[in-house]
Amino acid sequence: MRSFLLSLTKLIIGIALALVLLSLAGVATARYFMSRLADLPEKPLYENDAGLTSPEATAESASTASTATITSTAAPEADPPAEELPPNSYKALVVQPIGLVLREGPGLNYTQLGGVENNEEVIVLSTSDDQQWLQVRLPRNGQEGWVKAGNTRQIETDSEAENALN
């Protein structure tokens, strides 16, 4: 009977030791893969990306190229008039390297509407009461939303530049 209890004890200790070793190996493997996935890969660059200056420039050149063949016999068009800015608004450039999230309202709990790329121009319409959020309009599509303040830089307009020189 004593040898049976000794054998049973060895079996239980062996199974427990095996479970501990397996769980430690699983934890080590999980930590390894978590650390590998925490590093973001570099953004791939393609040959056709090097020539792009901005999405607006490529869209503009594509639209002028397609309309040039259609309107080649028509009279040349005048430059489009400058967009009228609403009162107390100004143009700004996004300076956050990763871009900004456009939201429905001034706060993190509002729904995300989309994003604004780095170096993209926006029209700042107003500021929230706590000065932490800016209401902006995207000139490319007219979409309005809120972005976190401090991530844009005001663009000097032509009239401001003339006033500074005088």
C-alpha positions, 0 to 999 in steps of 0.5 A: 500500500505504501508503494502505491501511495508513493507512486500516486504522489510521484504521478501527481507531482509530475503532472503538476510540474508538467502543467507549470512548465507548459503554462510558463512556456505559453506565457513566454511565447505570448510575451514574445509575440506581443512584443513583436506585434507592438512594433509597427512596421515601416510604411511601404513606399511605392514608385508612384508615391515619390512624385505625389506632392498632395492629394489635391495636386494629383486630383487637380492635374488629373481633372485638368488633363481630362478636361483639356482634351474636351475643352481644347476648342473652348475659350480659356477659363478664368481662375476660380475665385478664392473661397470666401471664409466665414467671419472669425475663421481662418485657414490652418495646416495640420502639423500633427505627423500622424494626422487628426481624427475628425469627430462629430463634437468637441470630445473623445466620446463623440463619433469619429467621422474620418481623418485629416492628413498631415499637412492638409489644409483646413478652415477653422470655424470656431473653438470650443468653450474650454479651448481644447477643440477646434471646429473645422471644415475640410476644403476638399469635400466641405465636411465639418467636424471637430479636431483636438486643438494644438495640432494645427498652425494658422496659415498667413493669408495674402492680406495679412502678409501685405499688412505685415509688409506695410 
